[in-house]
C-alpha cells in the first residue's frame, strides 16, 4: 500500500518541481531587458512552463497523459536542441522529463492492475 502511494505522488510532486526548475530559466531576461520588454520576454519564456503545468493538471487524473506528454517533451527537447550539444544539456532537461514520464507510466500501470 505504501508503494502504491509513492508511485502515485512521486510523478506529481516531481513534475511540479520540474516546472519550477524550468521557470527559473525565464529569469535571465531581466538581465538583458528592462521595463515592458522584460515583462513580455519573461512571459514568453514561461510558455513551456505554462504548457507543462496544464499537462500536470490533466495528468493528475489521467496518468497516461502525463506519461505521453513528459516522455514526448523529453524527446522533443533533444530534437529541438540538436545532437551537437554537450550531453549535460540532455541530462539536465530531458532526463528529468523522461523520469517523470516513466513514473506516470508506472502509476498508470498500477491503476490498471488494481482495476483488473
N, CA, C and O atoms as CSV, one atom per row, in Angstrom:
chain,resi,resn,atom,element,x,y,z
A,1,UNK,N,N,0.816,-1.200,0.000
A,1,UNK,CA,C,0.000,0.000,0.000
A,1,UNK,C,C,0.860,1.265,0.000
A,1,UNK,O,O,0.525,2.257,-0.648
A,2,UNK,N,N,1.979,1.214,0.741
A,2,UNK,CA,C,2.859,2.378,0.805
A,2,UNK,C,C,3.506,2.643,-0.557
A,2,UNK,O,O,3.641,3.795,-0.969
A,3,UNK,N,N,3.903,1.578,-1.249
A,3,UNK,CA,C,4.495,1.728,-2.578
A,3,UNK,C,C,3.495,2.330,-3.550
A,3,UNK,O,O,3.864,3.128,-4.412
A,4,UNK,N,N,2.240,1.953,-3.417
A,4,UNK,CA,C,1.195,2.492,-4.280
A,4,UNK,C,C,1.083,4.002,-4.124
A,4,UNK,O,O,0.959,4.732,-5.107
A,5,UNK,N,N,1.128,4.456,-2.893
A,5,UNK,CA,C,1.038,5.903,-2.643
A,5,UNK,C,C,2.267,6.641,-3.176
A,5,UNK,O,O,2.154,7.742,-3.714
A,6,UNK,N,N,3.432,6.029,-3.021
A,6,UNK,CA,C,4.665,6.650,-3.521
A,6,UNK,C,C,4.623,6.762,-5.035
A,6,UNK,O,O,4.941,7.812,-5.594
A,7,UNK,N,N,4.229,5.679,-5.702
A,7,UNK,CA,C,4.144,5.691,-7.167
A,7,UNK,C,C,3.096,6.696,-7.638
A,7,UNK,O,O,3.236,7.274,-8.716
A,8,UNK,N,N,2.058,6.908,-6.848
A,8,UNK,CA,C,1.031,7.880,-7.225
A,8,UNK,C,C,1.548,9.314,-7.077
A,8,UNK,O,O,1.388,10.129,-7.986
A,9,UNK,N,N,2.163,9.621,-5.941
A,9,UNK,CA,C,2.535,11.000,-5.641
A,9,UNK,C,C,3.867,11.448,-6.238
A,9,UNK,O,O,4.036,12.629,-6.540
A,10,UNK,N,N,4.803,10.538,-6.410
A,10,UNK,CA,C,6.136,10.927,-6.877
A,10,UNK,C,C,6.128,11.645,-8.227
A,10,UNK,O,O,6.764,12.693,-8.337
A,11,UNK,N,N,5.447,11.143,-9.260
A,11,UNK,CA,C,5.476,11.885,-10.522
A,11,UNK,C,C,4.795,13.245,-10.430
A,11,UNK,O,O,5.196,14.185,-11.115
A,12,UNK,N,N,3.788,13.355,-9.606
A,12,UNK,CA,C,3.075,14.631,-9.471
A,12,UNK,C,C,3.948,15.680,-8.788
A,12,UNK,O,O,4.025,16.822,-9.241
A,13,UNK,N,N,4.595,15.292,-7.712
A,13,UNK,CA,C,5.464,16.232,-6.985
A,13,UNK,C,C,6.687,16.590,-7.832
A,13,UNK,O,O,7.071,17.757,-7.918
A,14,UNK,N,N,7.292,15.579,-8.455
A,14,UNK,CA,C,8.472,15.851,-9.296
A,14,UNK,C,C,8.130,16.697,-10.513
A,14,UNK,O,O,8.939,17.518,-10.943
A,15,UNK,N,N,6.941,16.504,-11.070
A,15,UNK,CA,C,6.573,17.308,-12.241
A,15,UNK,C,C,6.397,18.777,-11.868
A,15,UNK,O,O,6.765,19.660,-12.644
A,16,UNK,N,N,5.842,19.044,-10.696
A,16,UNK,CA,C,5.729,20.439,-10.234
A,16,UNK,C,C,7.123,21.027,-9.999
A,16,UNK,O,O,7.389,22.167,-10.378
A,17,UNK,N,N,7.998,20.259,-9.383
A,17,UNK,CA,C,9.372,20.733,-9.156
A,17,UNK,C,C,10.088,20.976,-10.479
A,17,UNK,O,O,10.851,21.934,-10.605
A,18,UNK,N,N,9.847,20.111,-11.470
A,18,UNK,CA,C,10.472,20.268,-12.786
A,18,UNK,C,C,9.987,21.542,-13.475
A,18,UNK,O,O,10.783,22.256,-14.085
A,19,UNK,N,N,8.702,21.830,-13.384
A,19,UNK,CA,C,8.168,23.057,-13.996
A,19,UNK,C,C,8.750,24.283,-13.299
A,19,UNK,O,O,9.072,25.271,-13.959
A,20,UNK,N,N,8.888,24.234,-11.998
A,20,UNK,CA,C,9.513,25.355,-11.287
A,20,UNK,C,C,10.976,25.518,-11.699
A,20,UNK,O,O,11.460,26.640,-11.848
A,21,UNK,N,N,11.679,24.395,-11.883
A,21,UNK,CA,C,13.065,24.442,-12.358
A,21,UNK,C,C,13.146,25.084,-13.743
A,21,UNK,O,O,14.001,25.936,-13.986
A,22,UNK,N,N,12.254,24.673,-14.651
A,22,UNK,CA,C,12.256,25.272,-15.989
A,22,UNK,C,C,11.924,26.757,-15.938
A,22,UNK,O,O,12.443,27.544,-16.729
A,23,UNK,N,N,11.068,27.131,-15.017
A,23,UNK,CA,C,10.677,28.539,-14.894
A,23,UNK,C,C,11.839,29.423,-14.473
A,23,UNK,O,O,11.852,30.616,-14.776
A,24,UNK,N,N,12.807,28.857,-13.781
A,24,UNK,CA,C,13.977,29.645,-13.377
A,24,UNK,C,C,14.752,30.183,-14.582
A,24,UNK,O,O,15.358,31.252,-14.507
A,25,UNK,N,N,14.730,29.445,-15.683
A,25,UNK,CA,C,15.455,29.889,-16.876
A,25,UNK,C,C,14.844,31.147,-17.487
A,25,UNK,O,O,15.511,31.853,-18.243
A,26,UNK,N,N,13.599,31.427,-17.169
A,26,UNK,CA,C,12.946,32.620,-17.698
A,26,UNK,C,C,13.472,33.892,-17.032
A,26,UNK,O,O,13.295,34.988,-17.562
A,27,UNK,N,N,14.105,33.754,-15.897
A,27,UNK,CA,C,14.586,34.933,-15.173
A,27,UNK,C,C,15.757,35.630,-15.867
A,27,UNK,O,O,16.084,36.768,-15.531
A,28,UNK,N,N,16.387,34.960,-16.825
A,28,UNK,CA,C,17.538,35.575,-17.495
A,28,UNK,C,C,17.159,36.793,-18.331
A,28,UNK,O,O,18.035,37.585,-18.679
A,29,UNK,N,N,15.885,36.966,-18.662
A,29,UNK,CA,C,15.502,38.125,-19.474
A,29,UNK,C,C,15.663,39.431,-18.707
A,29,UNK,O,O,15.817,40.487,-19.321
A,30,UNK,N,N,15.630,39.379,-17.388
A,30,UNK,CA,C,15.753,40.616,-16.618
A,30,UNK,C,C,17.169,41.178,-16.657
A,30,UNK,O,O,17.374,42.346,-16.329
A,31,UNK,N,N,18.138,40.375,-17.048
A,31,UNK,CA,C,19.498,40.867,-17.206
A,31,UNK,C,C,19.715,41.541,-18.552
A,31,UNK,O,O,20.654,42.322,-18.708
A,32,UNK,N,N,18.868,41.253,-19.516
A,32,UNK,CA,C,19.034,41.787,-20.859
A,32,UNK,C,C,18.075,42.917,-21.186
A,32,UNK,O,O,18.414,43.810,-21.962
A,33,UNK,N,N,16.892,42.892,-20.610
A,33,UNK,CA,C,15.857,43.877,-20.942
A,33,UNK,C,C,15.400,44.592,-19.681
A,33,UNK,O,O,15.713,44.185,-18.562
A,34,UNK,N,N,14.652,45.668,-19.892
A,34,UNK,CA,C,14.063,46.376,-18.763
A,34,UNK,C,C,12.665,46.839,-19.149
A,34,UNK,O,O,12.321,46.901,-20.329
A,35,UNK,N,N,11.882,47.158,-18.158
A,35,UNK,CA,C,10.532,47.658,-18.404
A,35,UNK,C,C,9.616,46.587,-18.984
A,35,UNK,O,O,9.678,45.411,-18.626
A,36,UNK,N,N,8.756,47.051,-19.903
A,36,UNK,CA,C,7.776,46.153,-20.507
A,36,UNK,C,C,8.410,45.072,-21.363
A,36,UNK,O,O,7.868,43.974,-21.487
A,37,UNK,N,N,9.559,45.381,-21.956
A,37,UNK,CA,C,10.251,44.350,-22.749
A,37,UNK,C,C,10.634,43.167,-21.875
A,37,UNK,O,O,10.547,42.018,-22.308
A,38,UNK,N,N,11.054,43.439,-20.658
A,38,UNK,CA,C,11.429,42.357,-19.738
A,38,UNK,C,C,10.204,41.542,-19.337
A,38,UNK,O,O,10.274,40.315,-19.262
A,39,UNK,N,N,9.090,42.209,-19.079
A,39,UNK,CA,C,7.870,41.504,-18.683
A,39,UNK,C,C,7.369,40.625,-19.828
A,39,UNK,O,O,7.001,39.469,-19.616
A,40,UNK,N,N,7.356,41.177,-21.037
A,40,UNK,CA,C,6.901,40.410,-22.197
A,40,UNK,C,C,7.846,39.241,-22.467
A,40,UNK,O,O,7.394,38.128,-22.735
A,41,UNK,N,N,9.146,39.484,-22.400
A,41,UNK,CA,C,10.125,38.421,-22.587
A,41,UNK,C,C,9.990,37.336,-21.516
A,41,UNK,O,O,10.114,36.147,-21.808
A,42,UNK,N,N,9.736,37.757,-20.280
A,42,UNK,CA,C,9.551,36.809,-19.184
A,42,UNK,C,C,8.344,35.910,-19.446
A,42,UNK,O,O,8.421,34.695,-19.265
A,43,UNK,N,N,7.239,36.505,-19.868
A,43,UNK,CA,C,6.036,35.716,-20.154
A,43,UNK,C,C,6.239,34.774,-21.339
A,43,UNK,O,O,5.732,33.652,-21.337
A,44,UNK,N,N,6.967,35.223,-22.335
A,44,UNK,CA,C,7.246,34.366,-23.486
A,44,UNK,C,C,8.113,33.178,-23.071
A,44,UNK,O,O,7.892,32.050,-23.511
A,45,UNK,N,N,9.098,33.447,-22.222
A,45,UNK,CA,C,9.969,32.362,-21.758
A,45,UNK,C,C,9.228,31.378,-20.838
A,45,UNK,O,O,9.665,30.241,-20.662
A,46,UNK,N,N,8.123,31.815,-20.262
A,46,UNK,CA,C,7.350,30.938,-19.385
A,46,UNK,C,C,6.326,30.077,-20.135
A,46,UNK,O,O,5.662,29.245,-19.516
A,47,UNK,N,N,6.186,30.255,-21.425
A,47,UNK,CA,C,5.196,29.479,-22.186
A,47,UNK,C,C,5.386,27.967,-22.026
A,47,UNK,O,O,4.398,27.274,-21.785
A,48,UNK,N,N,6.606,27.416,-22.147
A,48,UNK,CA,C,6.743,25.960,-21.914
A,48,UNK,C,C,6.322,25.543,-20.507
A,48,UNK,O,O,5.755,24.466,-20.326
A,49,UNK,N,N,6.592,26.377,-19.523
A,49,UNK,CA,C,6.187,26.063,-18.152
A,49,UNK,C,C,4.670,26.072,-18.019
A,49,UNK,O,O,4.097,25.217,-17.343
A,50,UNK,N,N,4.021,27.037,-18.664
A,50,UNK,CA,C,2.556,27.083,-18.631
A,50,UNK,C,C,1.952,25.844,-19.287
A,50,UNK,O,O,0.980,25.278,-18.787
A,51,UNK,N,N,2.532,25.432,-20.400
A,51,UNK,CA,C,2.036,24.244,-21.104
A,51,UNK,C,C,2.210,23.005,-20.235
A,51,UNK,O,O,1.282,22.209,-20.094
A,52,UNK,N,N,3.390,22.839,-19.656
A,52,UNK,CA,C,3.619,21.672,-18.807
A,52,UNK,C,C,2.770,21.717,-17.545
A,52,UNK,O,O,2.373,20.669,-17.036
A,53,UNK,N,N,2.485,22.902,-17.032
A,53,UNK,CA,C,1.611,22.993,-15.872
A,53,UNK,C,C,0.193,22.553,-16.233
A,53,UNK,O,O,-0.469,21.876,-15.446
A,54,UNK,N,N,-0.271,22.937,-17.420
A,54,UNK,CA,C,-1.585,22.470,-17.883
A,54,UNK,C,C,-1.593,20.951,-18.038
A,54,UNK,O,O,-2.583,20.294,-17.718
A,55,UNK,N,N,-0.487,20.397,-18.531
A,55,UNK,CA,C,-0.367,18.941,-18.655
A,55,UNK,C,C,-0.435,18.288,-17.272
A,55,UNK,O,O,-1.067,17.244,-17.109
A,56,UNK,N,N,0.206,18.892,-16.287
A,56,UNK,CA,C,0.164,18.344,-14.932
A,56,UNK,C,C,-1.266,18.315,-14.408
A,56,UNK,O,O,-1.680,17.340,-13.781
A,57,UNK,N,N,-2.014,19.370,-14.660
A,57,UNK,CA,C,-3.402,19.408,-14.204
A,57,UNK,C,C,-4.224,18.279,-14.827
A,57,UNK,O,O,-5.059,17.674,-14.155
A,58,UNK,N,N,-3.991,18.002,-16.088
A,58,UNK,CA,C,-4.700,16.908,-16.759
A,58,UNK,C,C,-4.164,15.562,-16.282
A,58,UNK,O,O,-4.932,14.631,-16.045
A,59,UNK,N,N,-2.847,15.465,-16.143
A,59,UNK,CA,C,-2.211,14.202,-15.750
A,59,UNK,C,C,-2.517,13.836,-14.306
A,59,UNK,O,O,-2.340,12.683,-13.913
A,60,UNK,N,N,-2.968,14.784,-13.520
A,60,UNK,CA,C,-3.295,14.480,-12.139
A,60,UNK,C,C,-4.365,13.394,-12.076
A,60,UNK,O,O,-4.370,12.558,-11.173
A,61,UNK,N,N,-5.265,13.422,-13.048
A,61,UNK,CA,C,-6.325,12.409,-13.094
A,61,UNK,C,C,-6.009,11.313,-14.110
A,61,UNK,O,O,-6.316,10.144,-13.879
A,62,UNK,N,N,-5.407,11.684,-15.216
A,62,UNK,CA,C,-5.120,10.737,-16.296
A,62,UNK,C,C,-3.610,10.550,-16.425
A,62,UNK,O,O,-2.930,11.329,-17.092
A,63,UNK,N,N,-3.104,9.510,-15.780
A,63,UNK,CA,C,-1.657,9.277,-15.735
A,63,UNK,C,C,-1.044,9.061,-17.112
A,63,UNK,O,O,0.093,9.463,-17.358
A,64,UNK,N,N,-1.786,8.437,-18.000
A,64,UNK,CA,C,-1.247,8.161,-19.332
A,64,UNK,C,C,-0.954,9.453,-20.091
A,64,UNK,O,O,-0.005,9.513,-20.872
A,65,UNK,N,N,-1.756,10.476,-19.866
A,65,UNK,CA,C,-1.499,11.782,-20.487
A,65,UNK,C,C,-0.163,12.334,-20.005
A,65,UNK,O,O,0.616,12.857,-20.801
A,66,UNK,N,N,0.103,12.220,-18.720
A,66,UNK,CA,C,1.374,12.681,-18.173
A,66,UNK,C,C,2.542,11.892,-18.722
A,66,UNK,O,O,3.592,12.457,-19.029
A,67,UNK,N,N,2.365,10.579,-18.847
A,67,UNK,CA,C,3.434,9.735,-19.384
A,67,UNK,C,C,3.767,10.131,-20.818
A,67,UNK,O,O,4.933,10.323,-21.164
A,68,UNK,N,N,2.750,10.250,-21.634
A,68,UNK,CA,C,2.973,10.596,-23.040
A,68,UNK,C,C,3.553,12.004,-23.176
A,68,UNK,O,O,4.483,12.226,-23.951
A,69,UNK,N,N,3.001,12.950,-22.422
A,69,UNK,CA,C,3.451,14.342,-22.545
A,69,UNK,C,C,4.889,14.526,-22.073
A,69,UNK,O,O,5.672,15.197,-22.745
A,70,UNK,N,N,5.252,13.947,-20.936
A,70,UNK,CA,C,6.601,14.150,-20.422
A,70,UNK,C,C,7.637,13.368,-21.221
A,70,UNK,O,O,8.730,13.874,-21.476
A,71,UNK,N,N,7.308,12.145,-21.618
A,71,UNK,CA,C,8.246,11.410,-22.481
A,71,UNK,C,C,8.367,12.099,-23.840
A,71,UNK,O,O,9.456,12.185,-24.407
A,72,UNK,N,N,7.247,12.582,-24.352
A,72,UNK,CA,C,7.275,13.306,-25.622
A,72,UNK,C,C,8.063,14.601,-25.541
A,72,UNK,O,O,8.788,14.951,-26.473
A,73,UNK,N,N,7.923,15.313,-24.427
A,73,UNK,CA,C,8.675,16.572,-24.294
A,73,UNK,C,C,10.172,16.299,-24.143
A,73,UNK,O,O,10.994,17.107,-24.576
A,74,UNK,N,N,10.529,15.173,-23.536
A,74,UNK,CA,C,11.950,14.815,-23.427
A,74,UNK,C,C,12.544,14.562,-24.807
A,74,UNK,O,O,13.633,15.042,-25.121
A,75,UNK,N,N,11.829,13.816,-25.614
A,75,UNK,CA,C,12.300,13.525,-26.976
A,75,UNK,C,C,12.288,14.794,-27.823
A,75,UNK,O,O,13.225,15.048,-28.580
A,76,UNK,N,N,11.226,15.590,-27.697
A,76,UNK,CA,C,11.118,16.835,-28.456
A,76,UNK,C,C,12.281,17.770,-28.149
A,76,UNK,O,O,12.831,18.392,-29.058
A,77,UNK,N,N,12.663,17.875,-26.868
A,77,UNK,CA,C,13.762,18.751,-26.494
A,77,UNK,C,C,15.063,18.325,-27.167
A,77,UNK,O,O,15.820,19.165,-27.655
A,78,UNK,N,N,15.319,17.027,-27.192
A,78,UNK,CA,C,16.558,16.533,-27.817
A,78,UNK,C,C,16.588,16.904,-29.287
A,78,UNK,O,O,17.614,17.369,-29.783
A,79,UNK,N,N,15.485,16.707,-29.993
A,79,UNK,CA,C,15.453,17.029,-31.418
A,79,UNK,C,C,15.459,18.535,-31.659
A,79,UNK,O,O,16.039,19.003,-32.638
A,80,UNK,N,N,14.814,19.301,-30.767
A,80,UNK,CA,C,14.757,20.750,-30.933
A,80,UNK,C,C,16.141,21.374,-30.755
A,80,UNK,O,O,16.514,22.281,-31.499
A,81,UNK,N,N,16.900,20.893,-29.773
A,81,UNK,CA,C,18.222,21.448,-29.487
A,81,UNK,C,C,19.242,20.959,-30.498
A,81,UNK,O,O,20.173,21.686,-30.844
A,82,UNK,N,N,19.076,19.748,-30.970
A,82,UNK,CA,C,20.024,19.170,-31.911
A,82,UNK,C,C,20.960,18.215,-31.195
A,82,UNK,O,O,20.966,18.125,-29.968
A,83,UNK,N,N,21.737,17.517,-31.972
A,83,UNK,CA,C,22.604,16.488,-31.416
A,83,UNK,C,C,24.051,16.957,-31.232
A,83,UNK,O,O,24.929,16.148,-30.931
A,84,UNK,N,N,24.301,18.238,-31.409
A,84,UNK,CA,C,25.673,18.734,-31.314
A,84,UNK,C,C,25.955,19.465,-29.996
A,84,UNK,O,O,26.951,20.181,-29.894
A,85,UNK,N,N,25.109,19.297,-29.009
A,85,UNK,CA,C,25.278,19.964,-27.717
A,85,UNK,C,C,25.972,19.031,-26.723
A,85,UNK,O,O,26.039,17.822,-26.941
A,86,UNK,N,N,26.484,19.598,-25.638
A,86,UNK,CA,C,27.072,18.742,-24.595
A,86,UNK,C,C,26.005,17.835,-23.980
A,86,UNK,O,O,24.835,18.209,-23.901
A,87,UNK,N,N,26.413,16.650,-23.550
A,87,UNK,CA,C,25.471,15.683,-23.006
A,87,UNK,C,C,24.759,16.210,-21.774
A,87,UNK,O,O,23.653,15.764,-21.468
A,88,UNK,N,N,25.374,17.161,-21.050
A,88,UNK,CA,C,24.753,17.698,-19.838
A,88,UNK,C,C,23.455,18.446,-20.145
A,88,UNK,O,O,22.566,18.512,-19.296
A,89,UNK,N,N,23.339,19.009,-21.350
A,89,UNK,CA,C,22.096,19.678,-21.746
A,89,UNK,C,C,20.954,18.668,-21.768
A,89,UNK,O,O,19.857,18.938,-21.279
A,90,UNK,N,N,21.229,17.516,-22.334
A,90,UNK,CA,C,20.195,16.493,-22.463
A,90,UNK,C,C,19.836,15.895,-21.104
A,90,UNK,O,O,18.664,15.672,-20.802
A,91,UNK,N,N,20.853,15.641,-20.295
A,91,UNK,CA,C,20.613,15.044,-18.977
A,91,UNK,C,C,19.870,16.025,-18.067
A,91,UNK,O,O,19.015,15.621,-17.279
A,92,UNK,N,N,20.194,17.296,-18.177
A,92,UNK,CA,C,19.592,18.300,-17.296
A,92,UNK,C,C,18.150,18.618,-17.584
A,92,UNK,O,O,17.401,18.956,-16.668
A,93,UNK,N,N,17.737,18.519,-18.832
A,93,UNK,CA,C,16.357,18.854,-19.194
A,93,UNK,C,C,15.570,17.606,-19.582
A,93,UNK,O,O,14.500,17.353,-19.027
A,94,UNK,N,N,16.082,16.833,-20.517
A,94,UNK,CA,C,15.349,15.649,-20.976
A,94,UNK,C,C,15.348,14.533,-19.947
A,94,UNK,O,O,14.381,13.776,-19.857
A,95,UNK,N,N,16.404,14.423,-19.179
A,95,UNK,CA,C,16.490,13.367,-18.181
A,95,UNK,C,C,15.361,13.411,-17.162
A,95,UNK,O,O,14.645,12.423,-17.000
A,96,UNK,N,N,15.182,14.544,-16.467
A,96,UNK,CA,C,14.077,14.610,-15.504
A,96,UNK,C,C,12.702,14.441,-16.157
A,96,UNK,O,O,11.818,13.809,-15.579
A,97,UNK,N,N,12.520,14.995,-17.345
A,97,UNK,CA,C,11.229,14.837,-18.031
A,97,UNK,C,C,10.965,13.369,-18.349
A,97,UNK,O,O,9.838,12.896,-18.201
A,98,UNK,N,N,11.992,12.651,-18.783
A,98,UNK,CA,C,11.831,11.226,-19.095
A,98,UNK,C,C,11.540,10.422,-17.824
A,98,UNK,O,O,10.697,9.524,-17.843
A,99,UNK,N,N,12.222,10.732,-16.735
A,99,UNK,CA,C,11.976,10.028,-15.466
A,99,UNK,C,C,10.544,10.269,-14.990
A,99,UNK,O,O,9.870,9.340,-14.545
A,100,UNK,N,N,10.086,11.504,-15.084
A,100,UNK,CA,C,8.713,11.821,-14.688
A,100,UNK,C,C,7.718,11.086,-15.581
A,100,UNK,O,O,6.713,10.567,-15.095
A,101,UNK,N,N,7.992,11.041,-16.879
A,101,UNK,CA,C,7.121,10.306,-17.795
A,101,UNK,C,C,7.056,8.828,-17.453
A,101,UNK,O,O,5.983,8.226,-17.496
A,102,UNK,N,N,8.190,8.243,-17.116
A,102,UNK,CA,C,8.222,6.823,-16.740
A,102,UNK,C,C,7.452,6.603,-15.433
A,102,UNK,O,O,6.746,5.606,-15.287
A,103,UNK,N,N,7.589,7.529,-14.491
A,103,UNK,CA,C,6.851,7.402,-13.234
A,103,UNK,C,C,5.339,7.517,-13.449
A,103,UNK,O,O,4.567,6.791,-12.821
A,104,UNK,N,N,4.916,8.422,-14.330
A,104,UNK,CA,C,3.492,8.499,-14.659
A,104,UNK,C,C,3.032,7.205,-15.322
A,104,UNK,O,O,1.918,6.745,-15.072
A,105,UNK,N,N,3.875,6.615,-16.160
A,105,UNK,CA,C,3.538,5.349,-16.808
A,105,UNK,C,C,3.405,4.228,-15.769
A,105,UNK,O,O,2.487,3.413,-15.851
A,106,UNK,N,N,4.306,4.189,-14.808
A,106,UNK,CA,C,4.204,3.199,-13.734
A,106,UNK,C,C,2.916,3.385,-12.929
A,106,UNK,O,O,2.262,2.410,-12.558
A,107,UNK,N,N,2.565,4.620,-12.668
A,107,UNK,CA,C,1.332,4.905,-11.945
A,107,UNK,C,C,0.114,4.447,-12.744
A,107,UNK,O,O,-0.843,3.908,-12.188
A,108,UNK,N,N,0.169,4.671,-14.053
A,108,UNK,CA,C,-0.930,4.231,-14.915
A,108,UNK,C,C,-1.048,2.710,-14.911
A,108,UNK,O,O,-2.151,2.175,-14.804
A,109,UNK,N,N,0.089,2.007,-15.027
A,109,UNK,CA,C,0.078,0.542,-14.975
A,109,UNK,C,C,-0.467,0.051,-13.632
A,109,UNK,O,O,-1.217,-0.923,-13.576
A,110,UNK,N,N,-0.090,0.722,-12.576
A,110,UNK,CA,C,-0.541,0.335,-11.248
A,110,UNK,C,C,-2.064,0.476,-11.115
A,110,UNK,O,O,-2.726,-0.395,-10.550
A,111,UNK,N,N,-2.608,1.573,-11.636
A,111,UNK,CA,C,-4.058,1.762,-11.595
A,111,UNK,C,C,-4.772,0.701,-12.437
A,111,UNK,O,O,-5.814,0.178,-12.041
A,112,UNK,N,N,-4.203,0.396,-13.588
A,112,UNK,CA,C,-4.788,-0.628,-14.456
A,112,UNK,C,C,-4.794,-1.978,-13.778
A,112,UNK,O,O,-5.775,-2.718,-13.848
A,113,UNK,N,N,-3.699,-2.293,-13.126
A,113,UNK,CA,C,-3.577,-3.578,-12.439
A,113,UNK,C,C,-4.571,-3.660,-11.281
A,113,UNK,O,O,-5.136,-4.720,-11.014
A,114,UNK,N,N,-4.777,-2.548,-10.606
A,114,UNK,CA,C,-5.692,-2.505,-9.469
A,114,UNK,C,C,-7.137,-2.725,-9.924
A,114,UNK,O,O,-7.919,-3.370,-9.225
A,115,UNK,N,N,-7.489,-2.188,-11.101
A,115,UNK,CA,C,-8.850,-2.349,-11.622
A,115,UNK,C,C,-9.122,-3.792,-12.068
A,115,UNK,O,O,-10.252,-4.273,-11.989
A,116,UNK,N,N,-8.084,-4.463,-12.531
A,116,UNK,CA,C,-8.264,-5.832,-13.055
A,116,UNK,C,C,-8.364,-6.888,-11.987
A,116,UNK,O,O,-8.516,-8.069,-12.300
